Amino acid sequence: MSTMANQVAVSESGIAASPPVRAMERLLSLDVFRGMTLVLMTFVNNHGDHRYGYAPFFHSEWNGWTPTDLVFPFFIFIVGVAIPFAFAGRLNRGESKGKIYKHIISRAVILFALGLFLNCCPHDGGPWFDFSTLRIFGILQRIGLCYLAASVIYLNVKSRGQAIITASLLVFYFVMMKFVPVPGYGAGIFARQGNWVQYIDIHLMRGHLASPDFETKGLLSTLPAIANALIGVLVGQYLRSSRPALEKIAQFFVVGNVMMFLGLVWSVWFPINQGLWTSSLVLFMCGMALVIFTCCYYLVDIQKATWWTKIFIIFGVNPITIWVGEWMVYAMLVKMKLHQAGGAVVSVWALIYARVFASWAGPVHGSELMALAVVLLWSAVLAVMYKKRIFIKV
C-alpha cells in the first residue's frame, strides 16, 4: 500500500456510494486498527513483573480467551486484509507473477528469519544465541507462513475458491483434532498433551519448542491460522469493490457477528483455544476483528473522524519497528544484571519496576503502570519516526 490517503465519496446525508478502493490508495482505518492491536500488544508484553497484573491483560491459561488473546489473531486478520491492496497495484502494472512470487517469498523468509533472531534473544534472561535449544517457530514465523500461503492463494484462486479453501482448512483441522486418534492417546483430546498439535511438534522439533513439551505456534496449528489470514483476504477484496459504503458496513457488521456466534457454537465441541489455534477461535476472533475494523472504517474513512487516531497511526505504520524493538529492549533489560547490597543480583528491568513503580503503587498496579510507561515511551519514539517519515518495512 502506498502512503496516499483513501478517498471515499460521501453524500450530503453522510454515506453514499463509495468508489472502488484503488490499489494505490492507503486505507487509513486499517492503519488505525493495526495500531490499536499493536498498542495492546506492547502493553500486555511489558508488565513490570509477569506474576502480577490485571487478569484481562494476561493470556487465557488454556481454553477460553481474554482481551490479550485478541492480539495475534487480529494481526493475522489484518495481514490478510492488506494483501489485496498490496498486490493489486503490481498486477495492474502488469508485473509478472514470477517477480511477485519473488517478493512474496523474500518477505516471508525475512519475517521467519526475524522471528528466529528474536527467539535467540529470550525474554527469561536465559542464554542468547543458544542454537542447541533454539525455538524454531514463533509469532513472526507464523505471520510469514500465513502471509506466504494467503498471498499465493489470492494470486491464483478467485474469491469463491478462497472461501472454499478457508472452510476446508477449518473443517479438516477440526476433524483431525476431534476424530483421528493420536498414537498412545486416542481421539478428541484438547488438553495440552495428547493432541495432534503437540504430537507432531514434539516428534519433529523436540528440544526446539516454546516449552519442553509444547509449541504454541507449531506446524499443524498453522493451517487454521492460514484460514485466519484468508478471511482477511476475503474482507480486503470486498472492501476494494465498488459496492456502496453503507452496504459494505452493513455486510461486515452482520457477517462479523454471525462469525462470532458460530465460533461460540463450535466451541461446544472444539473449545476456543489459542494454544491449539482452534477453528472456533478463528471464527470468533475474525468475527470480532471484522466488527471492530468496520467501526474504524466507518469513523475514519467514511466520517473522517480522525481526531483520536494519531497514537494508533504512528504504531500502525511502523509495525516491524515496534514488534522487534519492544522485544529487544525488554530482552536486553532482563539480561542486564546489577549487583545489590548483600550479594543479590537483579535485572535492570526488575530494578526499574521495583524502584520506580512497585515501591509506591504496589506489585499489581505497579506492574501495569510500568507497561503503560513502556507504551508511552514507544509512542514518543514512533512519533519522531513518523514526523521524520521513517518507516521500516520488510
C-alpha positions in Angstrom: 0.0 0.0 0.0 1.2 3.5 -0.7 1.0 6.5 1.6 -1.8 8.1 -0.3 -4.9 8.6 1.9 -8.1 6.8 1.0 -10.7 8.9 -0.7 -14.3 7.9 -0.3 -17.3 9.6 -1.8 -19.6 11.0 0.9 -23.1 12.3 0.1 -24.9 15.1 1.8 -26.6 12.5 4.1 -23.1 11.3 5.2 -22.8 8.0 3.4 -23.5 7.4 -0.3 -21.8 5.1 -2.7 -18.1 4.6 -2.4 -15.9 4.1 -5.5 -13.6 1.1 -5.5 -10.7 1.4 -3.1 -7.9 1.5 -5.6 -4.7 -0.3 -5.3 -2.6 2.8 -4.9 -4.7 4.2 -2.0 -4.0 3.7 1.6 -6.8 2.6 3.9 -6.3 4.8 6.9 -8.7 2.7 9.1 -6.5 -0.4 8.6 -3.5 1.5 9.9 -5.6 2.6 12.9 -6.9 -0.9 13.6 -3.3 -2.3 13.2 -2.1 0.4 15.6 -4.8 -0.4 18.2 -3.7 -4.0 18.0 0.0 -3.1 18.4 -0.7 -0.8 21.4 -2.5 -3.6 23.2 0.4 -5.9 22.3 3.0 -3.6 23.6 1.1 -3.1 26.9 0.5 -6.8 27.6 4.1 -7.7 26.7 5.6 -5.3 29.2 4.2 -6.0 32.6 6.7 -4.8 35.2 6.5 -8.3 36.7 4.7 -11.0 34.8 3.5 -12.6 38.0 1.4 -9.5 38.7 -1.2 -7.6 36.8 -4.9 -7.3 35.8 -6.4 -10.6 34.6 -7.6 -9.2 31.2 -4.0 -8.4 30.3 -2.8 -12.0 30.5 -3.4 -14.8 28.1 -6.1 -17.4 29.0 -4.4 -20.3 30.7 -5.8 -22.8 28.2 -9.4 -22.8 26.9 -11.3 -19.5 26.6 -10.0 -16.1 25.9 -9.1 -12.7 27.3 -8.5 -9.3 25.6 -4.8 -10.3 25.4 -5.7 -13.3 23.2 -7.2 -10.9 20.6 -3.8 -9.5 19.6 -2.3 -12.3 17.4 -5.5 -13.4 15.6 -6.3 -9.8 14.9 -2.9 -9.2 13.4 -3.1 -12.2 11.1 -6.5 -11.0 10.0 -5.0 -7.5 9.3 -2.2 -9.2 7.3 -4.9 -10.8 5.2 -6.9 -7.6 4.6 -3.8 -5.8 3.4 -2.9 -8.5 0.8 -5.4 -7.4 -2.0 -4.3 -3.8 -1.6 -0.6 -4.7 -1.6 -0.7 -6.7 -4.9 -3.5 -5.1 -6.9 -1.2 -2.3 -8.0 1.5 -4.7 -9.1 -1.0 -6.7 -11.1 -2.5 -3.6 -12.7 1.0 -2.5 -13.8 1.5 -5.9 -15.5 4.2 -7.2 -13.2 5.0 -10.8 -13.9 3.8 -13.5 -11.5 7.4 -14.6 -11.1 8.5 -11.2 -9.9 5.6 -11.0 -7.5 6.3 -14.5 -6.2 9.9 -13.5 -5.6 8.7 -10.6 -3.5 6.3 -12.8 -1.5 8.9 -15.4 -0.8 11.6 -12.9 0.2 9.3 -11.2 2.6 8.1 -14.4 4.2 11.8 -15.6 4.6 12.7 -12.2 6.2 9.8 -12.5 8.6 10.8 -16.1 9.5 14.4 -15.1 10.0 13.5 -12.1 12.2 11.4 -14.5 14.3 14.4 -16.8 14.7 16.6 -13.9 15.6 14.1 -12.8 18.3 14.0 -16.4 19.6 17.7 -16.2 20.1 17.1 -13.3 22.5 14.9 -14.9 25.1 12.7 -12.9 27.5 13.5 -15.1 30.5 17.1 -13.9 30.9 18.4 -17.3 29.5 21.4 -17.7 27.2 21.4 -15.7 24.0 22.1 -17.4 20.6 21.9 -20.9 22.0 21.3 -22.8 18.8 21.1 -26.2 20.5 17.8 -25.2 22.0 16.7 -22.5 19.6 12.9 -22.3 19.3 12.1 -22.8 15.6 8.5 -21.4 15.4 7.1 -18.2 16.9 4.9 -15.2 16.2 6.8 -13.7 13.2 7.4 -17.1 11.8 3.7 -17.8 11.8 2.9 -14.4 10.2 5.5 -15.1 7.5 4.0 -18.6 6.7 0.4 -17.2 6.7 1.4 -14.3 4.5 3.1 -16.7 2.1 0.2 -19.1 1.8 -2.5 -16.4 1.7 -0.7 -14.4 -0.9 -0.2 -17.4 -3.2 -3.8 -18.4 -2.9 -5.0 -14.9 -3.5 -3.0 -14.7 -6.7 -4.2 -18.0 -8.1 -7.7 -18.6 -6.7 -10.8 -16.5 -7.1 -12.8 -15.4 -4.0 -15.2 -18.3 -4.1 -12.3 -20.7 -4.2 -10.6 -18.8 -1.4 -13.8 -19.2 0.7 -13.9 -23.0 0.0 -10.2 -23.3 1.0 -10.8 -21.4 4.2 -13.8 -23.6 5.2 -11.9 -26.7 4.2 -8.9 -25.9 6.4 -11.1 -25.2 9.4 -13.2 -28.3 8.9 -10.1 -30.5 8.2 -8.4 -29.3 11.3 -11.5 -29.9 13.4 -12.0 -33.5 12.0 -8.3 -34.4 12.6 -8.2 -33.0 16.1 -11.6 -34.4 17.1 -11.9 -37.8 15.4 -8.4 -39.0 14.3 -6.7 -41.0 17.2 -3.3 -39.8 18.4 -1.0 -42.7 18.9 -0.9 -43.6 22.5 -3.6 -41.2 23.5 -6.8 -41.6 21.4 -9.0 -39.1 19.6 -10.6 -35.8 20.7 -8.1 -34.8 23.3 -7.8 -31.0 23.7 -5.6 -30.9 26.7 -2.0 -29.7 26.5 -0.7 -33.2 25.8 -2.3 -35.9 23.7 -3.4 -33.9 20.7 -2.1 -33.9 17.2 -0.5 -30.4 17.5 1.6 -31.5 20.4 2.3 -34.9 18.9 3.6 -33.6 15.6 5.7 -30.8 17.0 7.4 -32.9 19.7 8.3 -35.6 17.2 9.6 -33.1 14.5 11.1 -30.4 16.7 11.9 -31.9 20.1 14.2 -29.5 22.0 13.3 -26.6 19.8 9.8 -25.7 21.2 8.5 -22.9 23.3 8.4 -25.2 26.3 9.8 -28.7 26.7 6.5 -30.4 25.7 4.5 -27.9 23.7 4.8 -25.2 20.9 2.1 -22.6 20.9 2.8 -21.6 17.3 3.5 -25.0 15.9 3.3 -26.7 12.5 -0.2 -28.2 12.3 -1.9 -25.3 14.0 -0.5 -23.1 11.2 -3.3 -24.5 9.0 -6.2 -22.8 10.7 -4.0 -19.7 11.1 -3.8 -19.6 7.3 -7.6 -19.7 7.2 -7.5 -16.7 9.7 -5.5 -14.8 7.1 -7.7 -15.9 4.2 -10.8 -14.5 6.0 -8.9 -11.2 6.0 -8.1 -11.5 2.3 -11.8 -12.0 1.5 -12.6 -8.9 3.6 -10.0 -6.9 1.7 -11.3 -7.9 -1.7 -14.9 -7.0 -0.8 -13.6 -3.7 0.6 -12.0 -2.8 -2.7 -15.2 -3.4 -4.6 -17.4 -0.7 -5.9 -20.4 -1.5 -3.7 -21.9 1.4 -1.6 -20.1 2.1 1.6 -23.2 1.6 3.7 -23.7 -1.8 2.1 -20.1 -2.8 3.0 -20.5 -1.6 6.6 -23.8 -3.5 7.0 -22.5 -6.7 5.5 -19.3 -6.6 7.5 -21.2 -5.9 10.7 -23.7 -8.8 10.1 -21.1 -11.3 8.9 -18.8 -10.4 11.9 -21.5 -11.0 14.4 -22.6 -14.2 12.7 -19.0 -15.5 12.8 -18.7 -14.7 16.5 -21.9 -16.6 17.1 -20.8 -19.6 15.0 -17.4 -19.6 16.8 -19.2 -19.8 20.2 -21.4 -22.6 19.0 -18.5 -24.5 17.5 -16.6 -24.1 20.8 -19.0 -26.5 22.5 -17.3 -29.3 20.5 -14.0 -27.6 19.7 -13.0 -25.1 22.5 -11.8 -21.6 21.8 -8.1 -22.1 22.4 -5.2 -20.0 21.1 -2.5 -22.6 22.1 -4.2 -25.0 19.6 -5.5 -22.2 17.3 -8.8 -24.0 17.1 -11.3 -23.5 14.3 -13.8 -22.0 16.7 -11.1 -19.4 17.8 -10.6 -18.4 14.1 -14.3 -17.8 13.5 -14.8 -16.0 16.8 -11.7 -13.8 16.6 -12.1 -13.0 12.9 -15.7 -12.1 13.6 -14.7 -9.7 16.4 -11.9 -8.3 14.3 -14.3 -7.6 11.5 -16.8 -5.8 13.7 -14.1 -3.6 15.3 -12.5 -2.9 11.9 -15.9 -2.0 10.5 -16.3 0.6 13.2 -12.9 2.0 12.4 -13.7 2.1 8.7 -16.9 3.9 9.3 -15.4 6.5 11.7 -12.1 7.1 10.0 -12.6 6.6 6.2 -16.3 7.4 5.9 -17.0 10.0 8.5 -13.4 11.3 8.6 -13.4 11.4 12.4 -9.6 11.1 12.8 -9.0 13.3 15.9 -8.5 10.2 18.1 -6.3 8.2 15.8 -2.8 9.7 15.9 -1.3 7.4 18.5 -2.7 4.4 16.7 -1.5 5.6 13.3 2.1 6.0 14.5 2.1 2.5 15.8 0.2 1.1 12.8 2.5 2.4 10.1 5.7 1.0 11.7 4.7 -2.5 12.9 8.1 -4.2 12.4 9.8 -1.4 14.4 7.6 -1.9 17.5 7.4 -5.7 17.1 11.2 -6.1 17.0 12.1 -3.1 19.1 10.0 -3.7 22.2 11.1 -7.4 22.2 14.8 -6.5 22.0 14.6 -3.7 24.7 12.7 -6.0 27.1 15.1 -8.9 26.5 18.2 -6.7 27.0 17.0 -5.1 30.2 16.1 -8.5 31.6 19.5 -9.8 30.5 21.5 -7.0 32.1 22.2 -7.7 35.8 23.2 -5.4 38.6 24.7 -6.5 42.0 22.9 -5.2 45.0 24.0 -4.9 48.6 24.1 -8.3 50.3 25.2 -10.0 47.1 21.8 -10.1 45.4 21.8 -9.9 41.6 18.8 -8.3 39.9 18.0 -7.4 36.3 17.8 -3.8 35.2 14.1 -4.4 34.3 13.3 -5.8 37.7 15.1 -2.9 39.4 13.2 -0.3 37.4 9.9 -2.0 38.3 10.7 -2.3 42.0 12.2 1.2 42.5 10.1 3.4 40.1 6.7 1.7 40.1 6.1 -1.1 42.7 7.7 0.9 45.5 4.7 3.2 45.7 1.9 1.6 43.6 2.3 -1.9 44.9 3.1 -5.1 42.8 -0.1 -5.3 40.8 -0.8 -1.6 39.9 3.0 -1.0 39.6 3.3 -3.8 37.1 0.6 -2.3 34.8 1.8 1.3 35.3 5.2 0.2 34.0 3.5 -1.4 31.0 1.7 1.9 30.4 5.0 3.8 30.7 6.6 1.5 28.1 3.7 2.2 25.7 4.2 6.0 26.2 7.9 5.8 25.7 7.5 3.8 22.4 4.8 6.3 21.4 7.4 9.1 21.7 9.9 7.1 19.6 7.4 6.3 16.9 6.1 9.8 16.8 9.6 11.1 16.0 10.0 8.4 13.3 6.6 9.3 11.9 7.4 13.0 11.8 10.7 12.3 10.0 8.9 9.9 7.6 11.0 6.9 8.8 9.1 3.7 8.0 10.8 0.4 8.4 9.3 -2.3 6.2 10.2 -5.8 5.1 
